[in-house]
Structure formats: structure tokens, C-alpha cells
Amino acid sequence: MATSERPLVVYPNSTAAEQPLKANPSGSFGPVIAVVAVILALTVAACIIGHFCARR
């Protein structure tokens, strides 16, 4: 049997593709909780206002 050599394929090095972004494990969830609290407060306020406006 004859052995055929395959051509060597060389890809350019890409450091951004090889190293994905990692989250900071020591990060704080404070801002996330604050945003969720604001969204919750606005949702409750909108429901209350909608309830009172629907009565009229």
C-alpha cells in the first residue's frame, strides 16, 4: 500500500479566541440586586396604578 502524506494545515494563533472572558469570581452581586429591586418596584407601581385606573 502506498502511503500518502497529507498537507499540514496551519491556523494563525488567536489569543482572543483561545482565552474566553472569565467572570470575576470575587465580584459583587449588589448592583444586580439593586437593578432587580428597581424593576420589581416599578412593576408593582405599574400594577397598582393600572388597578386604580381600571376602576374608573
SVG drawing of the C-alpha trace seen along z (x, -y; Angstrom):
<svg xmlns="http://www.w3.org/2000/svg" viewBox="-65 -57 69 59">
<polyline fill="none" stroke="black" stroke-width="0.4" points="0.0,0.0 1.2,-3.4 1.3,-6.0 0.0,-9.4 1.1,-12.3 -1.5,-14.9 -0.6,-18.6 0.0,-20.2 -2.7,-22.8 -1.5,-25.7 -4.0,-28.1 -3.0,-31.5 -2.8,-31.9 -5.7,-33.9 -5.2,-34.7 -8.7,-36.2 -10.4,-33.0 -8.3,-30.7 -8.9,-32.6 -12.6,-33.2 -13.6,-36.0 -13.9,-34.9 -16.2,-36.4 -14.7,-37.9 -15.3,-35.3 -14.9,-37.9 -17.4,-40.3 -20.3,-41.7 -24.0,-41.0 -25.0,-44.3 -25.6,-46.2 -27.6,-43.2 -29.8,-43.0 -30.4,-46.8 -31.5,-46.6 -33.8,-43.7 -35.3,-45.6 -35.9,-48.7 -37.6,-46.7 -39.7,-44.9 -40.7,-48.3 -41.7,-49.7 -43.7,-46.6 -45.6,-46.8 -46.2,-50.5 -47.5,-50.0 -49.8,-47.2 -51.2,-49.4 -51.7,-52.4 -53.3,-50.1 -55.7,-48.7 -56.8,-52.2 -57.2,-53.4 -59.3,-50.4 -61.9,-51.1 -62.8,-54.4"/>
</svg>
